[in-house]
Amino acid sequence: MLDFGRVYAAYGGLFIVLSLLWGWIVEGESPDAPSMVGALIALIGAAVIIYWPRAA
């Protein structure tokens, strides 16, 4: 179950970033500052979930 959570966290963080990139590149809408900060927080959160050492 632990591996599923890590994969899901990675997917969620990347989905947010790719959504902003899609809007920027395909739709021509550049993301605003709060969107960029939120995406950065999501990626940092995903990295913590994925890479934080765990007791076996």
mmCIF entry with sequence, helices, sheets and N, C-alpha, C, O atoms, coordinates in Angstrom:
data_MODEL
# 
_entry.id   MODEL 
# 
_entity.id                         1 
_entity.type                       polymer 
_entity.pdbx_number_of_molecules   1 
# 
_entity_poly.entity_id                      1 
_entity_poly.type                           'polypeptide(L)' 
_entity_poly.nstd_linkage                   no 
_entity_poly.nstd_monomer                   no 
_entity_poly.pdbx_seq_one_letter_code       MLDFGRVYAAYGGLFIVLSLLWGWIVEGESPDAPSMVGALIALIGAAVIIYWPRAA 
_entity_poly.pdbx_seq_one_letter_code_can   MLDFGRVYAAYGGLFIVLSLLWGWIVEGESPDAPSMVGALIALIGAAVIIYWPRAA 
_entity_poly.pdbx_strand_id                 A 
# 
loop_
_entity_poly_seq.entity_id 
_entity_poly_seq.num 
_entity_poly_seq.mon_id 
_entity_poly_seq.hetero 
1 1  MET n 
1 2  LEU n 
1 3  ASP n 
1 4  PHE n 
1 5  GLY n 
1 6  ARG n 
1 7  VAL n 
1 8  TYR n 
1 9  ALA n 
1 10 ALA n 
1 11 TYR n 
1 12 GLY n 
1 13 GLY n 
1 14 LEU n 
1 15 PHE n 
1 16 ILE n 
1 17 VAL n 
1 18 LEU n 
1 19 SER n 
1 20 LEU n 
1 21 LEU n 
1 22 TRP n 
1 23 GLY n 
1 24 TRP n 
1 25 ILE n 
1 26 VAL n 
1 27 GLU n 
1 28 GLY n 
1 29 GLU n 
1 30 SER n 
1 31 PRO n 
1 32 ASP n 
1 33 ALA n 
1 34 PRO n 
1 35 SER n 
1 36 MET n 
1 37 VAL n 
1 38 GLY n 
1 39 ALA n 
1 40 LEU n 
1 41 ILE n 
1 42 ALA n 
1 43 LEU n 
1 44 ILE n 
1 45 GLY n 
1 46 ALA n 
1 47 ALA n 
1 48 VAL n 
1 49 ILE n 
1 50 ILE n 
1 51 TYR n 
1 52 TRP n 
1 53 PRO n 
1 54 ARG n 
1 55 ALA n 
1 56 ALA n 
# 
_struct_asym.id          A 
_struct_asym.entity_id   1 
# 
loop_
_struct_conf.conf_type_id 
_struct_conf.id 
_struct_conf.pdbx_PDB_helix_id 
_struct_conf.beg_label_comp_id 
_struct_conf.beg_label_asym_id 
_struct_conf.beg_label_seq_id 
_struct_conf.pdbx_beg_PDB_ins_code 
_struct_conf.end_label_comp_id 
_struct_conf.end_label_asym_id 
_struct_conf.end_label_seq_id 
_struct_conf.pdbx_end_PDB_ins_code 
_struct_conf.beg_auth_comp_id 
_struct_conf.beg_auth_asym_id 
_struct_conf.beg_auth_seq_id 
_struct_conf.end_auth_comp_id 
_struct_conf.end_auth_asym_id 
_struct_conf.end_auth_seq_id 
_struct_conf.pdbx_PDB_helix_class 
_struct_conf.details 
_struct_conf.pdbx_PDB_helix_length 
HELX_P HELX_P1 AA1 LEU A 2  ? ILE A 25 ? LEU A 2  ILE A 25 1 ? 24 
HELX_P HELX_P2 AA2 ALA A 33 ? TYR A 51 ? ALA A 33 TYR A 51 1 ? 19 
# 
_struct_conf_type.id          HELX_P 
_struct_conf_type.criteria    ? 
_struct_conf_type.reference   ? 
# 
loop_
_atom_site.group_PDB 
_atom_site.id 
_atom_site.type_symbol 
_atom_site.label_atom_id 
_atom_site.label_alt_id 
_atom_site.label_comp_id 
_atom_site.label_asym_id 
_atom_site.label_entity_id 
_atom_site.label_seq_id 
_atom_site.pdbx_PDB_ins_code 
_atom_site.Cartn_x 
_atom_site.Cartn_y 
_atom_site.Cartn_z 
_atom_site.occupancy 
_atom_site.B_iso_or_equiv 
_atom_site.pdbx_formal_charge 
_atom_site.auth_seq_id 
_atom_site.auth_comp_id 
_atom_site.auth_asym_id 
_atom_site.auth_atom_id 
_atom_site.pdbx_PDB_model_num 
ATOM 1   N N  . MET A 1 1  ? 0.827  -1.201 0.000   1.00 0.00 ? 1  MET A N  1 
ATOM 2   C CA . MET A 1 1  ? 0.000  0.000  0.000   1.00 0.00 ? 1  MET A CA 1 
ATOM 3   C C  . MET A 1 1  ? 0.869  1.261  0.000   1.00 0.00 ? 1  MET A C  1 
ATOM 4   O O  . MET A 1 1  ? 0.482  2.281  -0.570  1.00 0.00 ? 1  MET A O  1 
ATOM 5   N N  . LEU A 1 2  ? 2.010  1.194  0.622   1.00 0.00 ? 2  LEU A N  1 
ATOM 6   C CA . LEU A 1 2  ? 2.881  2.357  0.701   1.00 0.00 ? 2  LEU A CA 1 
ATOM 7   C C  . LEU A 1 2  ? 3.364  2.795  -0.677  1.00 0.00 ? 2  LEU A C  1 
ATOM 8   O O  . LEU A 1 2  ? 3.428  3.992  -0.957  1.00 0.00 ? 2  LEU A O  1 
ATOM 9   N N  . ASP A 1 3  ? 3.699  1.852  -1.529  1.00 0.00 ? 3  ASP A N  1 
ATOM 10  C CA . ASP A 1 3  ? 4.159  2.206  -2.874  1.00 0.00 ? 3  ASP A CA 1 
ATOM 11  C C  . ASP A 1 3  ? 3.069  2.900  -3.669  1.00 0.00 ? 3  ASP A C  1 
ATOM 12  O O  . ASP A 1 3  ? 3.352  3.823  -4.433  1.00 0.00 ? 3  ASP A O  1 
ATOM 13  N N  . PHE A 1 4  ? 1.823  2.469  -3.499  1.00 0.00 ? 4  PHE A N  1 
ATOM 14  C CA . PHE A 1 4  ? 0.719  3.110  -4.207  1.00 0.00 ? 4  PHE A CA 1 
ATOM 15  C C  . PHE A 1 4  ? 0.614  4.581  -3.817  1.00 0.00 ? 4  PHE A C  1 
ATOM 16  O O  . PHE A 1 4  ? 0.396  5.435  -4.677  1.00 0.00 ? 4  PHE A O  1 
ATOM 17  N N  . GLY A 1 5  ? 0.765  4.878  -2.545  1.00 0.00 ? 5  GLY A N  1 
ATOM 18  C CA . GLY A 1 5  ? 0.688  6.262  -2.081  1.00 0.00 ? 5  GLY A CA 1 
ATOM 19  C C  . GLY A 1 5  ? 1.782  7.130  -2.680  1.00 0.00 ? 5  GLY A C  1 
ATOM 20  O O  . GLY A 1 5  ? 1.547  8.288  -3.028  1.00 0.00 ? 5  GLY A O  1 
ATOM 21  N N  . ARG A 1 6  ? 2.954  6.576  -2.795  1.00 0.00 ? 6  ARG A N  1 
ATOM 22  C CA . ARG A 1 6  ? 4.064  7.337  -3.379  1.00 0.00 ? 6  ARG A CA 1 
ATOM 23  C C  . ARG A 1 6  ? 3.832  7.597  -4.860  1.00 0.00 ? 6  ARG A C  1 
ATOM 24  O O  . ARG A 1 6  ? 4.068  8.703  -5.346  1.00 0.00 ? 6  ARG A O  1 
ATOM 25  N N  . VAL A 1 7  ? 3.378  6.599  -5.562  1.00 0.00 ? 7  VAL A N  1 
ATOM 26  C CA . VAL A 1 7  ? 3.091  6.767  -6.992  1.00 0.00 ? 7  VAL A CA 1 
ATOM 27  C C  . VAL A 1 7  ? 1.969  7.774  -7.191  1.00 0.00 ? 7  VAL A C  1 
ATOM 28  O O  . VAL A 1 7  ? 2.040  8.614  -8.088  1.00 0.00 ? 7  VAL A O  1 
ATOM 29  N N  . TYR A 1 8  ? 0.938  7.697  -6.363  1.00 0.00 ? 8  TYR A N  1 
ATOM 30  C CA . TYR A 1 8  ? -0.198 8.613  -6.483  1.00 0.00 ? 8  TYR A CA 1 
ATOM 31  C C  . TYR A 1 8  ? 0.234  10.055 -6.177  1.00 0.00 ? 8  TYR A C  1 
ATOM 32  O O  . TYR A 1 8  ? -0.246 10.990 -6.818  1.00 0.00 ? 8  TYR A O  1 
ATOM 33  N N  . ALA A 1 9  ? 1.133  10.238 -5.209  1.00 0.00 ? 9  ALA A N  1 
ATOM 34  C CA . ALA A 1 9  ? 1.640  11.575 -4.892  1.00 0.00 ? 9  ALA A CA 1 
ATOM 35  C C  . ALA A 1 9  ? 2.433  12.138 -6.068  1.00 0.00 ? 9  ALA A C  1 
ATOM 36  O O  . ALA A 1 9  ? 2.290  13.310 -6.417  1.00 0.00 ? 9  ALA A O  1 
ATOM 37  N N  . ALA A 1 10 ? 3.266  11.302 -6.675  1.00 0.00 ? 10 ALA A N  1 
ATOM 38  C CA . ALA A 1 10 ? 4.036  11.752 -7.835  1.00 0.00 ? 10 ALA A CA 1 
ATOM 39  C C  . ALA A 1 10 ? 3.100  12.127 -8.980  1.00 0.00 ? 10 ALA A C  1 
ATOM 40  O O  . ALA A 1 10 ? 3.300  13.147 -9.640  1.00 0.00 ? 10 ALA A O  1 
ATOM 41  N N  . TYR A 1 11 ? 2.087  11.309 -9.215  1.00 0.00 ? 11 TYR A N  1 
ATOM 42  C CA . TYR A 1 11 ? 1.128  11.595 -10.272 1.00 0.00 ? 11 TYR A CA 1 
ATOM 43  C C  . TYR A 1 11 ? 0.404  12.909 -10.011 1.00 0.00 ? 11 TYR A C  1 
ATOM 44  O O  . TYR A 1 11 ? 0.235  13.722 -10.920 1.00 0.00 ? 11 TYR A O  1 
ATOM 45  N N  . GLY A 1 12 ? -0.018 13.115 -8.780  1.00 0.00 ? 12 GLY A N  1 
ATOM 46  C CA . GLY A 1 12 ? -0.744 14.339 -8.443  1.00 0.00 ? 12 GLY A CA 1 
ATOM 47  C C  . GLY A 1 12 ? 0.094  15.587 -8.648  1.00 0.00 ? 12 GLY A C  1 
ATOM 48  O O  . GLY A 1 12 ? -0.379 16.571 -9.216  1.00 0.00 ? 12 GLY A O  1 
ATOM 49  N N  . GLY A 1 13 ? 1.341  15.549 -8.186  1.00 0.00 ? 13 GLY A N  1 
ATOM 50  C CA . GLY A 1 13 ? 2.217  16.710 -8.351  1.00 0.00 ? 13 GLY A CA 1 
ATOM 51  C C  . GLY A 1 13 ? 2.495  17.016 -9.815  1.00 0.00 ? 13 GLY A C  1 
ATOM 52  O O  . GLY A 1 13 ? 2.458  18.172 -10.236 1.00 0.00 ? 13 GLY A O  1 
ATOM 53  N N  . LEU A 1 14 ? 2.773  15.972 -10.585 1.00 0.00 ? 14 LEU A N  1 
ATOM 54  C CA . LEU A 1 14 ? 3.037  16.178 -12.010 1.00 0.00 ? 14 LEU A CA 1 
ATOM 55  C C  . LEU A 1 14 ? 1.783  16.601 -12.770 1.00 0.00 ? 14 LEU A C  1 
ATOM 56  O O  . LEU A 1 14 ? 1.867  17.383 -13.717 1.00 0.00 ? 14 LEU A O  1 
ATOM 57  N N  . PHE A 1 15 ? 0.627  16.093 -12.364 1.00 0.00 ? 15 PHE A N  1 
ATOM 58  C CA . PHE A 1 15 ? -0.616 16.476 -13.029 1.00 0.00 ? 15 PHE A CA 1 
ATOM 59  C C  . PHE A 1 15 ? -0.863 17.979 -12.890 1.00 0.00 ? 15 PHE A C  1 
ATOM 60  O O  . PHE A 1 15 ? -1.269 18.636 -13.848 1.00 0.00 ? 15 PHE A O  1 
ATOM 61  N N  . ILE A 1 16 ? -0.623 18.509 -11.717 1.00 0.00 ? 16 ILE A N  1 
ATOM 62  C CA . ILE A 1 16 ? -0.820 19.943 -11.498 1.00 0.00 ? 16 ILE A CA 1 
ATOM 63  C C  . ILE A 1 16 ? 0.122  20.756 -12.386 1.00 0.00 ? 16 ILE A C  1 
ATOM 64  O O  . ILE A 1 16 ? -0.309 21.702 -13.045 1.00 0.00 ? 16 ILE A O  1 
ATOM 65  N N  . VAL A 1 17 ? 1.383  20.395 -12.405 1.00 0.00 ? 17 VAL A N  1 
ATOM 66  C CA . VAL A 1 17 ? 2.360  21.128 -13.208 1.00 0.00 ? 17 VAL A CA 1 
ATOM 67  C C  . VAL A 1 17 ? 2.051  21.002 -14.696 1.00 0.00 ? 17 VAL A C  1 
ATOM 68  O O  . VAL A 1 17 ? 2.097  21.993 -15.425 1.00 0.00 ? 17 VAL A O  1 
ATOM 69  N N  . LEU A 1 18 ? 1.737  19.798 -15.149 1.00 0.00 ? 18 LEU A N  1 
ATOM 70  C CA . LEU A 1 18 ? 1.431  19.602 -16.571 1.00 0.00 ? 18 LEU A CA 1 
ATOM 71  C C  . LEU A 1 18 ? 0.146  20.321 -16.978 1.00 0.00 ? 18 LEU A C  1 
ATOM 72  O O  . LEU A 1 18 ? 0.022  20.765 -18.119 1.00 0.00 ? 18 LEU A O  1 
ATOM 73  N N  . SER A 1 19 ? -0.803 20.440 -16.063 1.00 0.00 ? 19 SER A N  1 
ATOM 74  C CA . SER A 1 19 ? -2.020 21.195 -16.357 1.00 0.00 ? 19 SER A CA 1 
ATOM 75  C C  . SER A 1 19 ? -1.696 22.663 -16.608 1.00 0.00 ? 19 SER A C  1 
ATOM 76  O O  . SER A 1 19 ? -2.233 23.278 -17.529 1.00 0.00 ? 19 SER A O  1 
ATOM 77  N N  . LEU A 1 20 ? -0.819 23.216 -15.786 1.00 0.00 ? 20 LEU A N  1 
ATOM 78  C CA . LEU A 1 20 ? -0.421 24.612 -15.996 1.00 0.00 ? 20 LEU A CA 1 
ATOM 79  C C  . LEU A 1 20 ? 0.346  24.782 -17.303 1.00 0.00 ? 20 LEU A C  1 
ATOM 80  O O  . LEU A 1 20 ? 0.146  25.757 -18.027 1.00 0.00 ? 20 LEU A O  1 
ATOM 81  N N  . LEU A 1 21 ? 1.226  23.825 -17.598 1.00 0.00 ? 21 LEU A N  1 
ATOM 82  C CA . LEU A 1 21 ? 1.966  23.895 -18.863 1.00 0.00 ? 21 LEU A CA 1 
ATOM 83  C C  . LEU A 1 21 ? 1.040  23.774 -20.061 1.00 0.00 ? 21 LEU A C  1 
ATOM 84  O O  . LEU A 1 21 ? 1.228  24.479 -21.053 1.00 0.00 ? 21 LEU A O  1 
ATOM 85  N N  . TRP A 1 22 ? 0.050  22.901 -19.994 1.00 0.00 ? 22 TRP A N  1 
ATOM 86  C CA . TRP A 1 22 ? -0.918 22.753 -21.072 1.00 0.00 ? 22 TRP A CA 1 
ATOM 87  C C  . TRP A 1 22 ? -1.650 24.083 -21.319 1.00 0.00 ? 22 TRP A C  1 
ATOM 88  O O  . TRP A 1 22 ? -1.780 24.535 -22.457 1.00 0.00 ? 22 TRP A O  1 
ATOM 89  N N  . GLY A 1 23 ? -2.111 24.683 -20.247 1.00 0.00 ? 23 GLY A N  1 
ATOM 90  C CA . GLY A 1 23 ? -2.801 25.968 -20.390 1.00 0.00 ? 23 GLY A CA 1 
ATOM 91  C C  . GLY A 1 23 ? -1.903 27.039 -20.966 1.00 0.00 ? 23 GLY A C  1 
ATOM 92  O O  . GLY A 1 23 ? -2.354 27.891 -21.732 1.00 0.00 ? 23 GLY A O  1 
ATOM 93  N N  . TRP A 1 24 ? -0.650 27.000 -20.605 1.00 0.00 ? 24 TRP A N  1 
ATOM 94  C CA . TRP A 1 24 ? 0.299  28.015 -21.067 1.00 0.00 ? 24 TRP A CA 1 
ATOM 95  C C  . TRP A 1 24 ? 0.664  27.791 -22.527 1.00 0.00 ? 24 TRP A C  1 
ATOM 96  O O  . TRP A 1 24 ? 0.623  28.731 -23.321 1.00 0.00 ? 24 TRP A O  1 
ATOM 97  N N  . ILE A 1 25 ? 1.021  26.562 -22.896 1.00 0.00 ? 25 ILE A N  1 
ATOM 98  C CA . ILE A 1 25 ? 1.514  26.280 -24.246 1.00 0.00 ? 25 ILE A CA 1 
ATOM 99  C C  . ILE A 1 25 ? 0.378  26.131 -25.249 1.00 0.00 ? 25 ILE A C  1 
ATOM 100 O O  . ILE A 1 25 ? 0.418  26.732 -26.323 1.00 0.00 ? 25 ILE A O  1 
ATOM 101 N N  . VAL A 1 26 ? -0.625 25.342 -24.913 1.00 0.00 ? 26 VAL A N  1 
ATOM 102 C CA . VAL A 1 26 ? -1.691 25.028 -25.875 1.00 0.00 ? 26 VAL A CA 1 
ATOM 103 C C  . VAL A 1 26 ? -2.740 26.127 -25.933 1.00 0.00 ? 26 VAL A C  1 
ATOM 104 O O  . VAL A 1 26 ? -3.163 26.538 -27.014 1.00 0.00 ? 26 VAL A O  1 
ATOM 105 N N  . GLU A 1 27 ? -3.159 26.599 -24.761 1.00 0.00 ? 27 GLU A N  1 
ATOM 106 C CA . GLU A 1 27 ? -4.247 27.571 -24.730 1.00 0.00 ? 27 GLU A CA 1 
ATOM 107 C C  . GLU A 1 27 ? -3.767 29.016 -24.693 1.00 0.00 ? 27 GLU A C  1 
ATOM 108 O O  . GLU A 1 27 ? -4.571 29.936 -24.846 1.00 0.00 ? 27 GLU A O  1 
ATOM 109 N N  . GLY A 1 28 ? -2.469 29.228 -24.491 1.00 0.00 ? 28 GLY A N  1 
ATOM 110 C CA . GLY A 1 28 ? -1.922 30.575 -24.500 1.00 0.00 ? 28 GLY A CA 1 
ATOM 111 C C  . GLY A 1 28 ? -2.220 31.387 -23.249 1.00 0.00 ? 28 GLY A C  1 
ATOM 112 O O  . GLY A 1 28 ? -2.086 32.611 -23.268 1.00 0.00 ? 28 GLY A O  1 
ATOM 113 N N  . GLU A 1 29 ? -2.620 30.737 -22.166 1.00 0.00 ? 29 GLU A N  1 
ATOM 114 C CA . GLU A 1 29 ? -2.906 31.424 -20.909 1.00 0.00 ? 29 GLU A CA 1 
ATOM 115 C C  . GLU A 1 29 ? -1.741 31.206 -19.953 1.00 0.00 ? 29 GLU A C  1 
ATOM 116 O O  . GLU A 1 29 ? -1.547 30.094 -19.462 1.00 0.00 ? 29 GLU A O  1 
ATOM 117 N N  . SER A 1 30 ? -0.975 32.236 -19.688 1.00 0.00 ? 30 SER A N  1 
ATOM 118 C CA . SER A 1 30 ? 0.162  32.066 -18.788 1.00 0.00 ? 30 SER A CA 1 
ATOM 119 C C  . SER A 1 30 ? -0.336 31.990 -17.345 1.00 0.00 ? 30 SER A C  1 
ATOM 120 O O  . SER A 1 30 ? -1.239 32.731 -16.958 1.00 0.00 ? 30 SER A O  1 
ATOM 121 N N  . PRO A 1 31 ? 0.254  31.093 -16.552 1.00 0.00 ? 31 PRO A N  1 
ATOM 122 C CA . PRO A 1 31 ? -0.180 30.961 -15.157 1.00 0.00 ? 31 PRO A CA 1 
ATOM 123 C C  . PRO A 1 31 ? 0.235  32.182 -14.337 1.00 0.00 ? 31 PRO A C  1 
ATOM 124 O O  . PRO A 1 31 ? 1.275  32.794 -14.582 1.00 0.00 ? 31 PRO A O  1 
ATOM 125 N N  . ASP A 1 32 ? -0.603 32.519 -13.362 1.00 0.00 ? 32 ASP A N  1 
ATOM 126 C CA . ASP A 1 32 ? -0.279 33.649 -12.495 1.00 0.00 ? 32 ASP A CA 1 
ATOM 127 C C  . ASP A 1 32 ? 0.593  33.177 -11.333 1.00 0.00 ? 32 ASP A C  1 
ATOM 128 O O  . ASP A 1 32 ? 0.856  31.983 -11.181 1.00 0.00 ? 32 ASP A O  1 
ATOM 129 N N  . ALA A 1 33 ? 1.032  34.123 -10.526 1.00 0.00 ? 33 ALA A N  1 
ATOM 130 C CA . ALA A 1 33 ? 1.956  33.815 -9.430  1.00 0.00 ? 33 ALA A CA 1 
ATOM 131 C C  . ALA A 1 33 ? 1.379  32.804 -8.434  1.00 0.00 ? 33 ALA A C  1 
ATOM 132 O O  . ALA A 1 33 ? 2.088  31.872 -8.053  1.00 0.00 ? 33 ALA A O  1 
ATOM 133 N N  . PRO A 1 34 ? 0.117  32.949 -7.996  1.00 0.00 ? 34 PRO A N  1 
ATOM 134 C CA . PRO A 1 34 ? -0.408 31.951 -7.058  1.00 0.00 ? 34 PRO A CA 1 
ATOM 135 C C  . PRO A 1 34 ? -0.455 30.537 -7.645  1.00 0.00 ? 34 PRO A C  1 
ATOM 136 O O  . PRO A 1 34 ? -0.259 29.563 -6.918  1.00 0.00 ? 34 PRO A O  1 
ATOM 137 N N  . SER A 1 35 ? -0.705 30.419 -8.923  1.00 0.00 ? 35 SER A N  1 
ATOM 138 C CA . SER A 1 35 ? -0.708 29.099 -9.558  1.00 0.00 ? 35 SER A CA 1 
ATOM 139 C C  . SER A 1 35 ? 0.684  28.499 -9.579  1.00 0.00 ? 35 SER A C  1 
ATOM 140 O O  . SER A 1 35 ? 0.851  27.302 -9.344  1.00 0.00 ? 35 SER A O  1 
ATOM 141 N N  . MET A 1 36 ? 1.682  29.318 -9.856  1.00 0.00 ? 36 MET A N  1 
ATOM 142 C CA . MET A 1 36 ? 3.054  28.830 -9.879  1.00 0.00 ? 36 MET A CA 1 
ATOM 143 C C  . MET A 1 36 ? 3.513  28.416 -8.475  1.00 0.00 ? 36 MET A C  1 
ATOM 144 O O  . MET A 1 36 ? 4.164  27.385 -8.306  1.00 0.00 ? 36 MET A O  1 
ATOM 145 N N  . VAL A 1 37 ? 3.169  29.226 -7.482  1.00 0.00 ? 37 VAL A N  1 
ATOM 146 C CA . VAL A 1 37 ? 3.542  28.890 -6.102  1.00 0.00 ? 37 VAL A CA 1 
ATOM 147 C C  . VAL A 1 37 ? 2.834  27.608 -5.676  1.00 0.00 ? 37 VAL A C  1 
ATOM 148 O O  . VAL A 1 37 ? 3.446  26.744 -5.049  1.00 0.00 ? 37 VAL A O  1 
ATOM 149 N N  . GLY A 1 38 ? 1.560  27.477 -6.005  1.00 0.00 ? 38 GLY A N  1 
ATOM 150 C CA . GLY A 1 38 ? 0.813  26.269 -5.662  1.00 0.00 ? 38 GLY A CA 1 
ATOM 151 C C  . GLY A 1 38 ? 1.392  25.031 -6.316  1.00 0.00 ? 38 GLY A C  1 
ATOM 152 O O  . GLY A 1 38 ? 1.472  23.975 -5.688  1.00 0.00 ? 38 GLY A O  1 
ATOM 153 N N  . ALA A 1 39 ? 1.799  25.150 -7.575  1.00 0.00 ? 39 ALA A N  1 
ATOM 154 C CA . ALA A 1 39 ? 2.422  24.014 -8.265  1.00 0.00 ? 39 ALA A CA 1 
ATOM 155 C C  . ALA A 1 39 ? 3.743  23.650 -7.614  1.00 0.00 ? 39 ALA A C  1 
ATOM 156 O O  . ALA A 1 39 ? 4.061  22.468 -7.479  1.00 0.00 ? 39 ALA A O  1 
ATOM 157 N N  . LEU A 1 40 ? 4.511  24.639 -7.210  1.00 0.00 ? 40 LEU A N  1 
ATOM 158 C CA . LEU A 1 40 ? 5.774  24.372 -6.526  1.00 0.00 ? 40 LEU A CA 1 
ATOM 159 C C  . LEU A 1 40 ? 5.533  23.672 -5.188  1.00 0.00 ? 40 LEU A C  1 
ATOM 160 O O  . LEU A 1 40 ? 6.245  22.730 -4.841  1.00 0.00 ? 40 LEU A O  1 
ATOM 161 N N  . ILE A 1 41 ? 4.539  24.126 -4.445  1.00 0.00 ? 41 ILE A N  1 
ATOM 162 C CA . ILE A 1 41 ? 4.203  23.478 -3.179  1.00 0.00 ? 41 ILE A CA 1 
ATOM 163 C C  . ILE A 1 41 ? 3.772  22.036 -3.415  1.00 0.00 ? 41 ILE A C  1 
ATOM 164 O O  . ILE A 1 41 ? 4.145  21.143 -2.654  1.00 0.00 ? 41 ILE A O  1 
ATOM 165 N N  . ALA A 1 42 ? 2.988  21.804 -4.468  1.00 0.00 ? 42 ALA A N  1 
ATOM 166 C CA . ALA A 1 42 ? 2.548  20.445 -4.780  1.00 0.00 ? 42 ALA A CA 1 
ATOM 167 C C  . ALA A 1 42 ? 3.729  19.545 -5.112  1.00 0.00 ? 42 ALA A C  1 
ATOM 168 O O  . ALA A 1 42 ? 3.773  18.396 -4.673  1.00 0.00 ? 42 ALA A O  1 
ATOM 169 N N  . LEU A 1 43 ? 4.687  20.053 -5.882  1.00 0.00 ? 43 LEU A N  1 
ATOM 170 C CA . LEU A 1 43 ? 5.874  19.259 -6.218  1.00 0.00 ? 43 LEU A CA 1 
ATOM 171 C C  . LEU A 1 43 ? 6.745  18.988 -4.992  1.00 0.00 ? 43 LEU A C  1 
ATOM 172 O O  . LEU A 1 43 ? 7.289  17.894 -4.843  1.00 0.00 ? 43 LEU A O  1 
ATOM 173 N N  . ILE A 1 44 ? 6.874  19.974 -4.124  1.00 0.00 ? 44 ILE A N  1 
ATOM 174 C CA . ILE A 1 44 ? 7.644  19.771 -2.902  1.00 0.00 ? 44 ILE A CA 1 
ATOM 175 C C  . ILE A 1 44 ? 6.954  18.733 -2.019  1.00 0.00 ? 44 ILE A C  1 
ATOM 176 O O  . ILE A 1 44 ? 7.609  17.857 -1.454  1.00 0.00 ? 44 ILE A O  1 
ATOM 177 N N  . GLY A 1 45 ? 5.640  18.834 -1.903  1.00 0.00 ? 45 GLY A N  1 
ATOM 178 C CA . GLY A 1 45 ? 4.892  17.853 -1.123  1.00 0.00 ? 45 GLY A CA 1 
ATOM 179 C C  . GLY A 1 45 ? 5.019  16.451 -1.689  1.00 0.00 ? 45 GLY A C  1 
ATOM 180 O O  . GLY A 1 45 ? 5.179  15.490 -0.936  1.00 0.00 ? 45 GLY A O  1 
ATOM 181 N N  . ALA A 1 46 ? 4.949  16.326 -2.997  1.00 0.00 ? 46 ALA A N  1 
ATOM 182 C CA . ALA A 1 46 ? 5.119  15.013 -3.629  1.00 0.00 ? 46 ALA A CA 1 
ATOM 183 C C  . ALA A 1 46 ? 6.522  14.480 -3.387  1.00 0.00 ? 46 ALA A C  1 
ATOM 184 O O  . ALA A 1 46 ? 6.699  13.287 -3.144  1.00 0.00 ? 46 ALA A O  1 
ATOM 185 N N  . ALA A 1 47 ? 7.517  15.349 -3.450  1.00 0.00 ? 47 ALA A N  1 
ATOM 186 C CA . ALA A 1 47 ? 8.893  14.911 -3.210  1.00 0.00 ? 47 ALA A CA 1 
ATOM 187 C C  . ALA A 1 47 ? 9.074  14.430 -1.767  1.00 0.00 ? 47 ALA A C  1 
ATOM 188 O O  . ALA A 1 47 ? 9.770  13.444 -1.522  1.00 0.00 ? 47 ALA A O  1 
ATOM 189 N N  . VAL A 1 48 ? 8.453  15.120 -0.822  1.00 0.00 ? 48 VAL A N  1 
ATOM 190 C CA . VAL A 1 48 ? 8.536  14.690 0.578   1.00 0.00 ? 48 VAL A CA 1 
ATOM 191 C C  . VAL A 1 48 ? 7.914  13.303 0.735   1.00 0.00 ? 48 VAL A C  1 
ATOM 192 O O  . VAL A 1 48 ? 8.494  12.434 1.386   1.00 0.00 ? 48 VAL A O  1 
ATOM 193 N N  . ILE A 1 49 ? 6.754  13.094 0.152   1.00 0.00 ? 49 ILE A N  1 
ATOM 194 C CA . ILE A 1 49 ? 6.078  11.799 0.264   1.00 0.00 ? 49 ILE A CA 1 
ATOM 195 C C  . ILE A 1 49 ? 6.901  10.697 -0.401  1.00 0.00 ? 49 ILE A C  1 
ATOM 196 O O  . ILE A 1 49 ? 6.977  9.580  0.111   1.00 0.00 ? 49 ILE A O  1 
ATOM 197 N N  . ILE A 1 50 ? 7.507  11.006 -1.523  1.00 0.00 ? 50 ILE A N  1 
ATOM 198 C CA . ILE A 1 50 ? 8.247  9.983  -2.270  1.00 0.00 ? 50 ILE A CA 1 
ATOM 199 C C  . ILE A 1 50 ? 9.596  9.671  -1.631  1.00 0.00 ? 50 ILE A C  1 
ATOM 200 O O  . ILE A 1 50 ? 9.953  8.502  -1.487  1.00 0.00 ? 50 ILE A O  1 
ATOM 201 N N  . TYR A 1 51 ? 10.349 10.702 -1.245  1.00 0.00 ? 51 TYR A N  1 
ATOM 202 C CA . TYR A 1 51 ? 11.747 10.496 -0.878  1.00 0.00 ? 51 TYR A CA 1 
ATOM 203 C C  . TYR A 1 51 ? 12.040 10.499 0.623   1.00 0.00 ? 51 TYR A C  1 
ATOM 204 O O  . TYR A 1 51 ? 13.157 10.161 1.014   1.00 0.00 ? 51 TYR A O  1 
ATOM 205 N N  . TRP A 1 52 ? 11.090 10.864 1.472   1.00 0.00 ? 52 TRP A N  1 
ATOM 206 C CA . TRP A 1 52 ? 11.358 10.892 2.910   1.00 0.00 ? 52 TRP A CA 1 
ATOM 207 C C  . TRP A 1 52 ? 11.655 9.474  3.389   1.00 0.00 ? 52 TRP A C  1 
ATOM 208 O O  . TRP A 1 52 ? 10.895 8.549  3.101   1.00 0.00 ? 52 TRP A O  1 
ATOM 209 N N  . PRO A 1 53 ? 12.760 9.298  4.121   1.00 0.00 ? 53 PRO A N  1 
ATOM 210 C CA . PRO A 1 53 ? 13.110 7.944  4.584   1.00 0.00 ? 53 PRO A CA 1 
ATOM 211 C C  . PRO A 1 53 ? 12.029 7.381  5.521   1.00 0.00 ? 53 PRO A C  1 
ATOM 212 O O  . PRO A 1 53 ? 11.467 8.090  6.356   1.00 0.00 ? 53 PRO A O  1 
ATOM 213 N N  . ARG A 1 54 ? 11.768 6.111  5.352   1.00 0.00 ? 54 ARG A N  1 
ATOM 214 C CA . ARG A 1 54 ? 10.754 5.442  6.148   1.00 0.00 ? 54 ARG A CA 1 
ATOM 215 C C  . ARG A 1 54 ? 11.381 4.284  6.924   1.00 0.00 ? 54 ARG A C  1 
ATOM 216 O O  . ARG A 1 54 ? 12.353 3.671  6.484   1.00 0.00 ? 54 ARG A O  1 
ATOM 217 N N  . ALA A 1 55 ? 10.811 4.011  8.063   1.00 0.00 ? 55 ALA A N  1 
ATOM 218 C CA . ALA A 1 55 ? 11.239 2.832  8.821   1.00 0.00 ? 55 ALA A CA 1 
ATOM 219 C C  . ALA A 1 55 ? 10.653 1.596  8.161   1.00 0.00 ? 55 ALA A C  1 
ATOM 220 O O  . ALA A 1 55 ? 9.482  1.577  7.783   1.00 0.00 ? 55 ALA A O  1 
ATOM 221 N N  . ALA A 1 56 ? 11.460 0.583  8.027   1.00 0.00 ? 56 ALA A N  1 
ATOM 222 C CA . ALA A 1 56 ? 11.001 -0.630 7.341   1.00 0.00 ? 56 ALA A CA 1 
ATOM 223 C C  . ALA A 1 56 ? 10.184 -1.531 8.205   1.00 0.00 ? 56 ALA A C  1 
ATOM 224 O O  . ALA A 1 56 ? 9.736  -2.583 7.750   1.00 0.00 ? 56 ALA A O  1 
# 
